[in-house]
């Protein structure tokens, strides 16, 4: 061992301490110079003892320190990083999973640590320290980047690292980038097999569970491809053996997923079953996973509307021509002539065949009691629109048919008015109409006296009389349980399409058709349907949620916002906005989520109006990422080795592995120097010496009878 003086650690310059030493020595000499009775011998000893104390104290204050160096040898230090992912235990071709893996470890003889110190780590979702016997071969993901970071950051002064893996990383970045920062050579050993099994899988099918006859809806299909890069194949939508629609896709990646949208025509009423099918491709491993079935409840969307006119007026012709032009409407007309007579035929009341009942006026008298009873019974069962006419009797209507969504306190006397929108009704779905200047509309006729708003009803339009807003309802709607009621208290609508301004005609048509569709729609219908692409996602898959939205009028809603919150017992709520894909379809790709049961709540809004909400659940199971791609990635392992001046070896070519490391001197014993520093003030011996010198001086002074 070598001892080397390193110097002093002091805040004052050395000459100050020399000066202090000289002063203290002079002071010691001066204190004893006049004592001559004891003789020079004892006097000099006392001076020497006290000077020694001062010298030691000053020496300790100077804080001198020494360095000691000793040379020793250490065995080579090797880091061994072992892939613990589930893909290493897959039997494929000549590679027999765990059995072959253990043979590789036995061949490399890591248990012999006589000349090498091994430090073991295992790779999964992250790299952790381990023992050779602690591998479980079941990690759900592989982060090779974290493995390389662990090699780079380990505190051990390793000579080299050995990475044993199939090179397939399912988490983190490309490990080659991390390898560029490595100071140690990394020798890679490739396990697993390079055989690719070509396959196409219809992963999932997403479609609304309900559809409407003679319409077309979108079906979203997720296709997984393995091994068909650049090779086109068809995705077919079938009903039995009939192909309803198809698309040809050409994968751009050897392995990946592709979202395909297919058009589904709904031409038959009832519960219909359909199939998404991909014809078997040449060299495909199996066709058993090339199809998925799903069902749609196809309902007849045509509205059966009964139009009852109780007087002749141009408004009635406008109403009926408008309804007859609507392809979603089957219109039945009955025009009362008096008594039991109707122009178009006998009147029969059957709620099963009527979706909406439209009253055009109602007379003060003349309708037979049996007809009124039938009308009253029908009006209690189906949605109703009351379109007033000049001879409309509100009192008689409320007595015999049903109450109006307004409060009538006297005679019904229309006046010439203009329409004015009500602020509370602007956001109502009926009012989704083109913007228009209301003062440009022709005047209509509506009562401005003896009428007021009814509790629970919504006034959409009010009357403006001679430039003053009367706040009297001209158009009111109300929901009564599972049916709806609309009162159009103004008449004279036939004047609007006669105007030169096409915007005015469009306003009238949209307003009346919106009223029909909203009133006829069932309030209990589920407007928002939110469907996770799968009930259970694997941890490696993106969580995809689809939504289908119709508005309160029963029509596809193409311009809404759907916000969704997702949470679980172990995670805080996360908030997202769904992407609008058009045609009432919305989509959200959350990305991968941790394992667990997740709840979601979706809210659909249009402006400030909330259309609908829906809650649901989906599960995220253990990741299957290790089984999606099972082809050994030789390229990654080769690049890691090349970037770090290592060498890549396949598991079946390990002969000479240790010879290579030995030739490069990585297994040689390392001569190292141990260095330590010694500080004098930390040694108690100096302080004991001071006490000993002071004690000796005191004893000698007593012996000489000095004070």
Phi, psi and omega in degrees: 000133179261137177245125186233124177287130186257340179128198182244154173239096185217149181276342180256152177293157186298323183296334177294319180291323177298317180297316179298319180298316180298316181298317181293323177295318179295320180296321179295315179298318183295325183290338181249359189292332183270354180270097185255348186290339185271352181089155183296326184298307181291325180296317180294324178295317179296319178297319182294318180298314181289324178296323177299321178298312180298322181296315181296317180298317178293325179295319178294322177297327177291341177053061175288148177221153182239155176244133176246138179233132176227141182259135177213170181242145178234153175287160178301145183245118184237131172269131180241117182251120187248129177288119181252017185281161183294334182292341180284349182254016180272127176279122184204121180057235182277344181276121186254041174062227185302324181300312179292320180303314181293327176297321178298315179296323178293320179297320181283348170055053180291344182287342178273100181251027182292329182238356181223138171263122180256141174236117189260140173227151175239148183253135170209235173297332173211169179266130180224155177293145184207184173241162184299330183266009186258008179289138179245347176057039185219012180298135186282343178214163182231120177248089181290332177298318179294327177296316180292321177298322178297318177299318184288331187257358182297142182283344179289135176280075185287148175275330182195169176229147177240122178251118179250112187199166173270000176077004181267114178253128182247005178211149177081185183274175176298121185294344181299325180294320177292327183297334180297336182268358185286138176264351180252143173293135180248118177264121185256140177239118183271122175248167184096190186232153181261006181285130179256131176258110182288134182200150173236132183233130169278099188290311184204157178229129180236126180204149174302142181284345179235140177222174184237140185302139178063029173238176180230133178231163185267138176243125181261128184235133177255119183248128175258131181239138174221107174098009182241035178301130177076003181250115183288146172212160185263144170246118188248144173250119189238151167238105190066237177262356181276130177273115182275322176199160180203157176221146176257127178238150178235106182300139178265348180238153177296320178228129179175176179245149182223133177266128182235135178251125181242144179273129180247107175281134182250101187246356181231132182283151179108183179284115184246141179253137181231164182225133168262126189222139173243117179302145181298135181262158178298135180071010178287140185297312179206151177255006183293336181252023183267009183210154172215140179258152175207163184234151176225131175275105184271119181247150179285114185274353181289130181274130176268106185249129176256117181257115181250113180254129182249011169197167180265124181203144180303332178301322184294319178297318179297314178304309187291321178295325179293316180290325180291336179279349181275119183293344180266014184235132167254110187259128172249124185252137172221122180244120188284133177253353184119147181063229178262013188263136175229142185300314190276353181142182182294151178265124174234140182249112179221109183295337180290337183253007181235124175265335183207135179248124181246119174265124171256093182075175175197127187283161179289332182201170173108345181275127180300152183299321181294325177292316180298322178296318178296318180295320180296315180297319180293321181292340177277350186246336184236160176297151186226137168244129175251109176258110186288157178226174183304326184259018182296131178251103181294321182297313181294321181298315181292329179290318191256333188249287181195161179288150180272157178278029175221166176259116179254121185245007180189203182292150180267101185235099182292148174232164178285120184223167169245157183277148178219128181288143177267137183300324182288343182258356185299323183275359181292144182300332177296330185273015173279077185229163180300144176297138181209153175275114186293335180286354177267352179285146175293158181288149175241184181236125181206152179289143177238004177228156177061028179217142180207172181288143179258142177300138178087347179263160180242120177272121181267321180228141176241171183267140175243115185250117178053043175085358181246131178286120183276346185060027176257135186292131173251340176209122187224144178230158182204144173258127179238094182066239183261018176221164184238157182223136178229135176243118173259094189280356178251149174231167185109018183295337182298339181290332186295312179290351178275354180284154179289335183282112180297337179295328180291317177298318179298322178300312182295314181297314181296318182297314183288320179292323175298321178296318179297311184293322179292315183294322183285338183290146179279120180299338182274354180296144178281108184281326183247123177241113182250121187231111170301142182301333176218151174291325180228123176259152172273160184299341182266351183269150171288135176277117182244130179237130178252149178222146179231128189233130168241152181270185184292345177271002180080015181252152178301129181262114186257358188224049180245171174245130177243116177255142186223137175248140182230131177207170176215180180296332186257358183230152175285155178301138175243141186244136183222160171245132182280148180278134179275113180262007179085164178057031178077011181253134180232151186216146177223128173248107184279336190093189182282148179233158178291164181297139178154180176259125184246141175250148177224154174223121182251140179231124179258128179228151170230108189066231178268358183270126175273123183273311184194163172228156174209142176246157178189184181220157168210164183241150171241115182266180178305140184298139174254019184302329183289348182251356179286314178236115182244018180268122181304132182265082180299325185298316179297315181296321178294319181291322177300315180295316182294322181294335187248011182066033174257195181222141178264135177230125168294156185298335181264015178223058185260002178296134180081009182299308182289332177299322180297316180292324180292318180298330180272003177076016182279348179255001180291150174290140185258128175275124183231155181248129176262124183244136175217155182245143184238122180251126186297325185291343180279354181264122183292343182300325179297320181287326175295322179297319178299314180297321180296317180294317179296320180295318180299318179297317182295316180298316181295320178296322178293320180298323182270006178060038176270149179292000000 
